[in-house]
């Protein structure tokens, strides 16, 4: 049985927090950024969905 590869980080090396403490580069909050390395793939996919929703709400394309 082949093991699933880790879901890649959405980091784009533009690390700065907005007024809501959301990274303007990847749209993750501080807790999500900090925990990323300890998340399983299911959690990572959930965070990516949140990032996408945040980007859409701000009119930012990821």
Phi and psi in radians as a Rosetta constraint file:
Dihedral C 1 N 2 CA 2 C 2 CIRCULARHARMONIC -1.541 0.35
Dihedral N 2 CA 2 C 2 N 3 CIRCULARHARMONIC 2.341 0.35
Dihedral C 2 N 3 CA 3 C 3 CIRCULARHARMONIC -1.418 0.35
Dihedral N 3 CA 3 C 3 N 4 CIRCULARHARMONIC 2.438 0.35
Dihedral C 3 N 4 CA 4 C 4 CIRCULARHARMONIC -1.181 0.35
Dihedral N 4 CA 4 C 4 N 5 CIRCULARHARMONIC 2.394 0.35
Dihedral C 4 N 5 CA 5 C 5 CIRCULARHARMONIC -1.286 0.35
Dihedral N 5 CA 5 C 5 N 6 CIRCULARHARMONIC 2.599 0.35
Dihedral C 5 N 6 CA 6 C 6 CIRCULARHARMONIC -1.103 0.35
Dihedral N 6 CA 6 C 6 N 7 CIRCULARHARMONIC 2.474 0.35
Dihedral C 6 N 7 CA 7 C 7 CIRCULARHARMONIC -1.164 0.35
Dihedral N 7 CA 7 C 7 N 8 CIRCULARHARMONIC 2.279 0.35
Dihedral C 7 N 8 CA 8 C 8 CIRCULARHARMONIC -1.223 0.35
Dihedral N 8 CA 8 C 8 N 9 CIRCULARHARMONIC 2.596 0.35
Dihedral C 8 N 9 CA 9 C 9 CIRCULARHARMONIC -1.168 0.35
Dihedral N 9 CA 9 C 9 N 10 CIRCULARHARMONIC 2.486 0.35
Dihedral C 9 N 10 CA 10 C 10 CIRCULARHARMONIC -1.431 0.35
Dihedral N 10 CA 10 C 10 N 11 CIRCULARHARMONIC 0.087 0.35
Dihedral C 10 N 11 CA 11 C 11 CIRCULARHARMONIC -1.006 0.35
Dihedral N 11 CA 11 C 11 N 12 CIRCULARHARMONIC 2.311 0.35
Dihedral C 11 N 12 CA 12 C 12 CIRCULARHARMONIC -2.080 0.35
Dihedral N 12 CA 12 C 12 N 13 CIRCULARHARMONIC 0.339 0.35
Dihedral C 12 N 13 CA 13 C 13 CIRCULARHARMONIC 1.086 0.35
Dihedral N 13 CA 13 C 13 N 14 CIRCULARHARMONIC 0.475 0.35
Dihedral C 13 N 14 CA 14 C 14 CIRCULARHARMONIC -2.084 0.35
Dihedral N 14 CA 14 C 14 N 15 CIRCULARHARMONIC 1.425 0.35
Dihedral C 14 N 15 CA 15 C 15 CIRCULARHARMONIC -1.736 0.35
Dihedral N 15 CA 15 C 15 N 16 CIRCULARHARMONIC 1.731 0.35
Dihedral C 15 N 16 CA 16 C 16 CIRCULARHARMONIC -2.701 0.35
Dihedral N 16 CA 16 C 16 N 17 CIRCULARHARMONIC 2.397 0.35
Dihedral C 16 N 17 CA 17 C 17 CIRCULARHARMONIC -1.638 0.35
Dihedral N 17 CA 17 C 17 N 18 CIRCULARHARMONIC 2.464 0.35
Dihedral C 17 N 18 CA 18 C 18 CIRCULARHARMONIC -1.490 0.35
Dihedral N 18 CA 18 C 18 N 19 CIRCULARHARMONIC -2.995 0.35
Dihedral C 18 N 19 CA 19 C 19 CIRCULARHARMONIC -1.140 0.35
Dihedral N 19 CA 19 C 19 N 20 CIRCULARHARMONIC -0.330 0.35
Dihedral C 19 N 20 CA 20 C 20 CIRCULARHARMONIC -1.700 0.35
Dihedral N 20 CA 20 C 20 N 21 CIRCULARHARMONIC 0.186 0.35
Dihedral C 20 N 21 CA 21 C 21 CIRCULARHARMONIC 1.062 0.35
Dihedral N 21 CA 21 C 21 N 22 CIRCULARHARMONIC 0.663 0.35
Dihedral C 21 N 22 CA 22 C 22 CIRCULARHARMONIC -1.935 0.35
Dihedral N 22 CA 22 C 22 N 23 CIRCULARHARMONIC 2.322 0.35
Dihedral C 22 N 23 CA 23 C 23 CIRCULARHARMONIC -1.129 0.35
Dihedral N 23 CA 23 C 23 N 24 CIRCULARHARMONIC 2.262 0.35
Dihedral C 23 N 24 CA 24 C 24 CIRCULARHARMONIC -1.270 0.35
Dihedral N 24 CA 24 C 24 N 25 CIRCULARHARMONIC -0.290 0.35
Dihedral C 24 N 25 CA 25 C 25 CIRCULARHARMONIC -1.479 0.35
Dihedral N 25 CA 25 C 25 N 26 CIRCULARHARMONIC -0.899 0.35
Dihedral C 25 N 26 CA 26 C 26 CIRCULARHARMONIC -1.917 0.35
Dihedral N 26 CA 26 C 26 N 27 CIRCULARHARMONIC -0.177 0.35
Dihedral C 26 N 27 CA 27 C 27 CIRCULARHARMONIC 1.251 0.35
Dihedral N 27 CA 27 C 27 N 28 CIRCULARHARMONIC 0.311 0.35
Dihedral C 27 N 28 CA 28 C 28 CIRCULARHARMONIC -1.617 0.35
Dihedral N 28 CA 28 C 28 N 29 CIRCULARHARMONIC 2.673 0.35
Dihedral C 28 N 29 CA 29 C 29 CIRCULARHARMONIC -1.523 0.35
Dihedral N 29 CA 29 C 29 N 30 CIRCULARHARMONIC 3.024 0.35
Dihedral C 29 N 30 CA 30 C 30 CIRCULARHARMONIC -1.050 0.35
Dihedral N 30 CA 30 C 30 N 31 CIRCULARHARMONIC -0.741 0.35
Dihedral C 30 N 31 CA 31 C 31 CIRCULARHARMONIC -1.091 0.35
Dihedral N 31 CA 31 C 31 N 32 CIRCULARHARMONIC -0.718 0.35
Dihedral C 31 N 32 CA 32 C 32 CIRCULARHARMONIC -1.164 0.35
Dihedral N 32 CA 32 C 32 N 33 CIRCULARHARMONIC -0.680 0.35
Dihedral C 32 N 33 CA 33 C 33 CIRCULARHARMONIC -1.129 0.35
Dihedral N 33 CA 33 C 33 N 34 CIRCULARHARMONIC -0.814 0.35
Dihedral C 33 N 34 CA 34 C 34 CIRCULARHARMONIC -1.127 0.35
Dihedral N 34 CA 34 C 34 N 35 CIRCULARHARMONIC -0.710 0.35
Dihedral C 34 N 35 CA 35 C 35 CIRCULARHARMONIC -1.458 0.35
Dihedral N 35 CA 35 C 35 N 36 CIRCULARHARMONIC -0.223 0.35
Dihedral C 35 N 36 CA 36 C 36 CIRCULARHARMONIC -0.823 0.35
Dihedral N 36 CA 36 C 36 N 37 CIRCULARHARMONIC -0.811 0.35
Dihedral C 36 N 37 CA 37 C 37 CIRCULARHARMONIC -1.137 0.35
Dihedral N 37 CA 37 C 37 N 38 CIRCULARHARMONIC -0.343 0.35
Dihedral C 37 N 38 CA 38 C 38 CIRCULARHARMONIC -1.807 0.35
Dihedral N 38 CA 38 C 38 N 39 CIRCULARHARMONIC -0.032 0.35
Dihedral C 38 N 39 CA 39 C 39 CIRCULARHARMONIC -1.403 0.35
Dihedral N 39 CA 39 C 39 N 40 CIRCULARHARMONIC 2.585 0.35
Dihedral C 39 N 40 CA 40 C 40 CIRCULARHARMONIC -1.489 0.35
Dihedral N 40 CA 40 C 40 N 41 CIRCULARHARMONIC 3.033 0.35
Dihedral C 40 N 41 CA 41 C 41 CIRCULARHARMONIC -1.081 0.35
Dihedral N 41 CA 41 C 41 N 42 CIRCULARHARMONIC -0.603 0.35
Dihedral C 41 N 42 CA 42 C 42 CIRCULARHARMONIC -1.109 0.35
Dihedral N 42 CA 42 C 42 N 43 CIRCULARHARMONIC -0.770 0.35
Dihedral C 42 N 43 CA 43 C 43 CIRCULARHARMONIC -1.121 0.35
Dihedral N 43 CA 43 C 43 N 44 CIRCULARHARMONIC -0.728 0.35
Dihedral C 43 N 44 CA 44 C 44 CIRCULARHARMONIC -1.071 0.35
Dihedral N 44 CA 44 C 44 N 45 CIRCULARHARMONIC -0.711 0.35
Dihedral C 44 N 45 CA 45 C 45 CIRCULARHARMONIC -1.124 0.35
Dihedral N 45 CA 45 C 45 N 46 CIRCULARHARMONIC -0.660 0.35
Dihedral C 45 N 46 CA 46 C 46 CIRCULARHARMONIC -1.099 0.35
Dihedral N 46 CA 46 C 46 N 47 CIRCULARHARMONIC -0.746 0.35
Dihedral C 46 N 47 CA 47 C 47 CIRCULARHARMONIC -1.106 0.35
Dihedral N 47 CA 47 C 47 N 48 CIRCULARHARMONIC -0.731 0.35
Dihedral C 47 N 48 CA 48 C 48 CIRCULARHARMONIC -1.073 0.35
Dihedral N 48 CA 48 C 48 N 49 CIRCULARHARMONIC -0.650 0.35
Dihedral C 48 N 49 CA 49 C 49 CIRCULARHARMONIC -1.115 0.35
Dihedral N 49 CA 49 C 49 N 50 CIRCULARHARMONIC -0.738 0.35
Dihedral C 49 N 50 CA 50 C 50 CIRCULARHARMONIC -1.102 0.35
Dihedral N 50 CA 50 C 50 N 51 CIRCULARHARMONIC -0.727 0.35
Dihedral C 50 N 51 CA 51 C 51 CIRCULARHARMONIC -1.057 0.35
Dihedral N 51 CA 51 C 51 N 52 CIRCULARHARMONIC -0.756 0.35
Dihedral C 51 N 52 CA 52 C 52 CIRCULARHARMONIC -1.096 0.35
Dihedral N 52 CA 52 C 52 N 53 CIRCULARHARMONIC -0.768 0.35
Dihedral C 52 N 53 CA 53 C 53 CIRCULARHARMONIC -1.112 0.35
Dihedral N 53 CA 53 C 53 N 54 CIRCULARHARMONIC -0.721 0.35
Dihedral C 53 N 54 CA 54 C 54 CIRCULARHARMONIC -1.107 0.35
Dihedral N 54 CA 54 C 54 N 55 CIRCULARHARMONIC -0.753 0.35
Dihedral C 54 N 55 CA 55 C 55 CIRCULARHARMONIC -1.098 0.35
Dihedral N 55 CA 55 C 55 N 56 CIRCULARHARMONIC -0.764 0.35
Dihedral C 55 N 56 CA 56 C 56 CIRCULARHARMONIC -1.096 0.35
Dihedral N 56 CA 56 C 56 N 57 CIRCULARHARMONIC -0.725 0.35
Dihedral C 56 N 57 CA 57 C 57 CIRCULARHARMONIC -1.107 0.35
Dihedral N 57 CA 57 C 57 N 58 CIRCULARHARMONIC -0.546 0.35
Dihedral C 57 N 58 CA 58 C 58 CIRCULARHARMONIC -1.597 0.35
Dihedral N 58 CA 58 C 58 N 59 CIRCULARHARMONIC -0.082 0.35
Dihedral C 58 N 59 CA 59 C 59 CIRCULARHARMONIC 1.283 0.35
Dihedral N 59 CA 59 C 59 N 60 CIRCULARHARMONIC 0.482 0.35
Dihedral C 59 N 60 CA 60 C 60 CIRCULARHARMONIC -1.865 0.35
Dihedral N 60 CA 60 C 60 N 61 CIRCULARHARMONIC 2.351 0.35
Dihedral C 60 N 61 CA 61 C 61 CIRCULARHARMONIC -1.560 0.35
Dihedral N 61 CA 61 C 61 N 62 CIRCULARHARMONIC 2.398 0.35
